[in-house]
């Protein structure tokens, strides 16, 4: 059985998963329209804050992400126009694969990190290492640059002496450090580690 492809476009669906970017001012015009037209908006506290000036309907903070919550949202979307906000882009370690609806992209931390480093997305493999080691994916360093979505528990030392850049708290207190992968210390759960092959 193949993937279900949604044949509606933004605004025609009753469930829209909308990327709100990760910084103030990163919501696209199209995303802002979907948000303002929604009868009900769901999102994390951070996503709701980023989108607050566009929300005109009811809104609810998602405190527990999981299948039961997603089923409740999808059930409500059978009756009302619902938007689920996703920080960054819903298809970059976001909610886009978890809910059945139309996905409106947003500006991701991946895009911002690449812009800060002046690196092309096509030069790297993106790895989500939040709350996991991602050991198998790290072997890709032999062939490609790695862009790793990391948290403070991620240990970059297996990447050795390769040249690396660590971006922490992008759009916040943003700090960029350069050095050897094994020397860099991650102190934020909102970090991106870029490692050159």
Secondary structure, 3 states (H helix, E strand, C coil): CCCCCCCCCCCCCCEEEEECECCCCCCCHHHHHHHHHCCEEEECHHHHHHHHHHCCCEEEECCCCCHHHHHHHHHHCCCCCEEEEECECCCCCCCCCCCCCEEECCCCHHHHHHHHHCCCHHHEEEEECCCCCCHHHHHHHHCCEEEEEECCCCCHHHHCCCEEEEEECCCCCCEEEEEEHHHCCCCCCCEEEEECC
